[in-house]
Amino acid sequence: MKQQAGNFYVYAVPLLLFSLQMVVFICAEDAAKENATITLNSPATAHTAVLALVVTTPEPWHPFVAQIPAKEKTKEGETVALNCQFHSPWGPSLSKLTVKWYKVDEKGQMDLLENNVTVLTNYSRAFIHGNLSQGDASLTILNVTASDHGIYFCQVTLSSGKVVMGSGTKLRIRRALGLFGIEESIGTIIGVVAAGIGGLVVLIIVLTPRLRKCLLCIKQAPHQA
């Protein structure tokens, strides 16, 4: 009997220990898989993955023309410079591109320059003074006159045929009235004249009934006498 019990322990104990080792190994493997799943699905890991994707794939940007400032003011007879800067992903060079300047006013659109060549006949007061190889297509106008007022647009045509243009620069001209050296803008002069005419019309309308009464009184005075 003792010999049979000894044989049982000899075979049963190693089998039991082997089973326990297998259970511990399986539990440890399941725990490792669960921790890995939690780590991959965590918000921090997802945010890191998205951030890495954004950093490694920058957004493309398109070429554009900047005209700053949007407004310029000068006086008759002076020289004015209108800024125009070209920006593109492949560099600022304008040496192989077409640059055009045109003006818009109450008379409509008028082309001034195209590829640094004057479009208007006998008009040499405007020219591009910027360095085209550096993306600078700024315009200079000499001996400014009252007729130069308006909105100036800088337009660039790419080699592919795509047109890129700025938002425009509004040019206002100031001129001397010749009275005590006072200088006013053309718009201000027109406003003052219009206000004066309007005031005169209102004055006439208000005084007309009174003038009629006075005339009637003058006419009736001799008869009453």
Buried (B, 14 or more C-beta within 10 A) or exposed (E): EEEEEEEEEEEEEEEEEEEEEEEEEEEEEEEEEEEEEEEEEEEEEEEEEEEEEEEEEEEEEEBBBEBEEEEBEBEBEEEBEBBBBBBBEEEBBBEEBBBBBBBBBEEEEEEBBBEBEBBEEEEEBBBBEBBBEBBBBBBBBEEBEEEBBBBBBBBBBBEEEEEBBBEBBBBBBBBEEEEEEEEBBBEEEEEEEEEEEEEEEEEEEEEEEEEEEEEEEEEEEEEEE
